[in-house]
């Protein structure tokens, strides 16, 4: 009976460790792959242009006066609805993609975008 307990406990700990390490590594690598505005990129559009589909863009507190175009699936995460604000420029440029409409945020190319805390 003692031999079974002696083998079972280390085996159990090993299995739990193997289950936790990949999840933890994924969480750390996901956080490390976030692009940060304005630390790494001064404007949101620059971060969007540099991002790969599926990336997360973290937007630090501030008022961002810009018109943005998103053509890939992304996650945009702000620092709270009162802290991270999109503001339209004085003049919006007509879209070259969407029949000349002028929107502050333009999505195209079947981009799926999740926006949180903006």
N, C-alpha and C positions, 0 to 999 in steps of 0.2 A: 504494500500500500504506500509506503514512504517513497519508493522508487517512482510510482505513478505521479505523486504530487511533485516530486523533484523534477520530473520531465515536463509535466503539464504546465506548471507556472512559467518557466522560461519560454515555452512554446507559445503560450497565451500572450506574454509580453511582446514577443517577436511579431506575432500576427497583428496585434494592436499597433505597434510601431510602424509596421509596413503599411497599415491603413492610414495612419495619421501623416506620415512624411510626405506622400505625394500631394495630399490636400493642402498641407502647409506650404509646400514648395509652389504649388499653383497660385495660392493666395499672394505669396511674396513676389512671384514673377509677374503677376497681373498688376500689382501695385507699382512695381518697378518699371513697367512698360507704359505707364500713363505719361502723357505729354502735359506740361504745365504752362498755363498762361497766367501772368506775364513773365514768369521766371525763365522758362526755356524759349518761349515765343512771345513777342510783344503783343501780338494781336491774335484773336481767335482764328481768323482765316489762315494765318500762317501755320498754326498748329494743325488745322484741318488739312491743309495742303500736304503737310509732312506725314500725317497719320496714314496708317494702313487700315484697311477695312477691319472692323472689330476692335480697334484701339479705343482707349478711354482718354478723353481730354478733360483735365481738371482745370477749372477756371477759378482763380483766386478772387477774393473780394475786390470790387471796383465797378465802375461804370464803363462799359465797352460800347463806344459809338462806332458801329460798323455795320455794313451789309454783308452777309455771309452766304456762300453757296456751298452746299454739301452734296457730293456725288458718290459717297461711299457710306456704308453702315458704320455708325460710331455711337459712342456714349459720351454725352457732354454732362459733366457734373460741376455744378457751381458750389458756392459756399453759403447758400441760403438765399431765399427769394428777396430779402431786403438787402443782402450783401453783394450779390452778383447780378448786375442788371445789364441787359441788352438795350441799347438806345439807337433809334434810327438816325442816320446821318441827315443833315439838313436837306439833301437831295438824294433820293434813291435812284440808282441806275436801273434802266429797264433790263429785264432778263433777255439774254441771247438764246436761252433754252426754252423758256415758258411763254412764248407768244408776246414778248414785250412787257409782261407784267412787272411791276416794281414792288417786290416784297423785301422785308428786312432779313428773312431767312428763306432761302430757296433750296428745295430738295429736288433732286433729279436722279436719273439712272437707277431707279428702284431702291434708293438709299433708305435704310431703316435707321432711325435715330431715336435714341432714348435720351431725354433731357430731364435732369433732376436738380433740384435746389437752385434754380435760376429764376 
